[in-house]
């Protein structure tokens, strides 16, 4: 009997390490997907950041082109990217292909980590190891703690470093003359999007901690 319990205990201890990491990445990926595909966020930013004045386009035209971009970035869309009223260079096309591939990868990670998180948490909760939720809260909190500081100090440098790490080319450096879409995607928009993502991640951490306290209180 003890020989059976030993590997089982090792497995549960291993889960106490694996599950919090999966929870953190699942919350982060959910936040990214929510913000990227949440068109309403950009719609609010159009007026907030005075994008019509910056881009030289009216609001309706901006929305049409942005909708075309988000539709293309969907994993369920298999066609090529075509903007209704904007030109696009070959470098710009390649960059958006890269962006889509990254987003698809994030969604695969999201699905896998959610499954591992749910199965792992239920397995550990049966053994009354609710501390997995506390560990999940702490690990998840590392993302906003680690990323908010560089964003607050110098978002522009952080933005450049992010692209240099994520992309293997320099096609992300757009020329407004050949890729006018960049005029309707100001840097401030990406900063706001990053802050919303990190805020959602923070909420996820708080929820994990609240759930841990609630379950612990109920069991005591």
C-alpha positions in Angstrom: 0.0 0.0 0.0 2.8 2.4 0.9 4.6 1.6 -2.4 1.5 2.7 -4.2 1.1 5.9 -2.2 4.7 7.0 -2.6 4.6 7.7 -6.4 1.1 9.2 -5.9 2.4 11.7 -3.3 5.3 12.6 -5.6 2.9 13.2 -8.4 0.8 15.5 -6.3 3.9 17.4 -5.1 4.9 17.8 -8.8 1.4 19.1 -9.6 1.8 21.7 -6.9 4.7 23.1 -9.0 3.2 22.5 -12.5 -0.4 23.7 -11.9 0.4 27.2 -10.6 2.6 27.8 -13.7 -0.1 26.6 -16.0 -2.7 28.8 -14.2 -0.5 31.8 -14.6 0.1 31.2 -18.3 -3.6 30.4 -18.9 -4.7 33.7 -17.2 -2.1 35.6 -19.2 -3.1 34.1 -22.5 -6.8 34.6 -21.7 -6.0 38.3 -21.0 -4.1 38.6 -24.3 -6.8 37.0 -26.4 -9.5 39.1 -24.7 -7.7 42.4 -25.4 -6.5 41.6 -28.9 -9.8 40.4 -30.2 -11.9 42.9 -28.1 -12.6 45.4 -30.8 -14.5 47.6 -28.4 -11.2 48.6 -26.6 -9.8 50.0 -29.8 -13.2 51.7 -30.6 -12.9 53.6 -27.4 -9.3 54.5 -28.1 -10.2 56.0 -31.5 -11.6 59.1 -29.8 -9.5 59.0 -26.7 -6.2 59.1 -28.8 -7.6 61.3 -31.5 -6.7 58.7 -34.1 -8.8 60.3 -37.0 -6.6 63.4 -36.7 -3.4 61.4 -36.5 -4.2 59.1 -39.4 -6.1 61.5 -41.7 -9.0 59.0 -41.9 -12.5 59.4 -40.6 -13.8 57.1 -37.8 -15.8 54.8 -40.1 -12.8 54.1 -42.3 -10.6 53.5 -39.3 -13.1 50.9 -38.0 -13.4 49.2 -41.3 -9.6 48.7 -41.6 -9.2 47.7 -38.0 -12.0 45.1 -38.3 -10.3 43.7 -41.4 -7.1 43.3 -39.4 -8.7 41.6 -36.4 -10.7 39.3 -38.7 -7.5 38.3 -40.4 -5.8 37.6 -37.0 -8.5 35.2 -36.0 -7.3 31.5 -36.1 -10.6 30.7 -37.8 -9.8 32.9 -40.8 -7.7 31.3 -43.6 -7.7 34.1 -46.2 -5.1 36.8 -46.8 -5.1 40.2 -45.2 -6.6 43.0 -47.3 -7.3 46.4 -46.0 -10.4 48.1 -47.4 -8.7 51.4 -48.1 -5.0 51.1 -47.1 -2.0 50.0 -49.0 0.4 47.4 -47.6 4.0 46.5 -48.3 5.4 43.0 -48.5 7.2 43.6 -45.3 4.0 44.7 -43.6 2.2 41.6 -44.9 5.0 39.3 -43.5 4.8 41.1 -40.2 1.1 40.5 -39.8 1.6 36.8 -40.8 4.1 36.6 -37.9 1.7 38.3 -35.5 -1.0 35.9 -36.4 1.3 32.9 -35.9 2.2 34.2 -32.5 -1.5 34.7 -31.5 -2.4 31.2 -32.7 0.4 29.8 -30.6 -0.8 31.8 -27.6 -4.3 30.3 -28.1 -2.8 26.8 -28.2 -1.0 27.5 -25.0 -4.2 28.9 -23.5 -6.2 25.7 -24.3 -3.5 23.3 -23.0 -2.8 25.2 -19.8 -6.5 25.6 -19.0 -7.0 21.8 -19.3 -3.9 21.1 -17.2 -5.0 23.8 -14.6 -8.5 22.5 -14.3 -7.6 18.8 -14.1 -4.7 19.5 -11.7 -6.7 21.8 -9.4 -9.5 19.3 -9.1 -7.0 16.5 -8.4 -5.2 18.4 -5.7 -8.4 19.7 -4.1 -9.6 16.1 -3.6 -6.4 15.7 -1.5 -7.3 19.0 0.4 -4.2 20.7 -1.1 -5.9 24.1 -1.6 -2.5 25.7 -1.3 -2.3 25.2 -5.1 -4.6 28.2 -5.4 -2.3 30.3 -3.2 0.7 29.3 -5.2 -1.2 30.1 -8.4 -2.0 33.6 -7.1 1.7 34.2 -6.3 3.0 32.9 -9.6 0.4 34.8 -11.6 1.2 38.0 -9.7 4.8 37.8 -11.0 3.7 38.9 -14.5 2.3 42.3 -13.6 5.0 42.9 -11.0 7.8 42.1 -13.5 6.3 43.9 -16.5 4.7 47.0 -15.0 8.0 48.5 -13.8 9.7 48.7 -17.3 6.4 49.9 -18.8 6.2 52.7 -16.2 9.9 53.7 -16.6 10.1 53.7 -20.4 7.4 52.1 -22.4 9.0 53.0 -25.8 12.2 51.1 -25.0 10.2 48.2 -23.6 8.1 48.2 -26.7 11.1 48.0 -28.9 12.7 45.3 -26.8 9.5 43.3 -26.9 9.5 43.3 -30.7 13.2 42.5 -30.9 12.7 39.5 -28.7 9.5 38.3 -30.3 10.3 38.8 -34.0 13.2 37.4 -36.0 13.2 40.3 -38.5 12.7 44.1 -38.6 9.4 44.1 -40.6 7.7 45.4 -37.5 9.3 48.8 -38.2 6.7 50.3 -40.4 7.1 53.1 -42.9 3.9 55.2 -42.8 4.3 55.9 -46.5 4.2 52.2 -47.5 2.1 50.9 -44.5 -0.3 53.7 -43.5 -2.0 51.3 -41.1 0.6 52.3 -38.5 -0.9 55.8 -38.4 -4.0 54.3 -36.9 -2.1 52.2 -34.4 -0.3 54.7 -32.2 2.1 53.6 -29.5 -0.2 54.8 -26.8 -2.8 52.3 -27.9 -0.4 49.4 -27.3 0.6 50.8 -23.9 -3.1 51.0 -22.9 -3.6 47.4 -24.2 -0.6 46.2 -22.2 -1.9 47.8 -19.1 -5.3 46.3 -19.5 -3.7 42.8 -20.0 -1.7 43.2 -16.9 -4.7 44.4 -14.9 -6.7 41.4 -16.0 -3.8 39.2 -14.9 -3.8 41.0 -11.6 -7.5 40.3 -11.2 -6.8 36.6 -11.9 -4.2 36.5 -9.2 -6.6 38.2 -6.7 -9.4 35.7 -7.7 -7.0 32.7 -7.0 -6.1 34.1 -3.6 -9.8 34.9 -2.8 -10.8 31.3 -3.8 -8.0 29.9 -1.6 -9.1 31.9 1.4 -12.7 31.0 0.9 -12.1 27.2 0.6 -9.7 27.2 3.5 -12.2 29.1 5.7 -15.0 26.6 4.7 -12.8 23.6 5.5 -11.7 25.0 8.8 
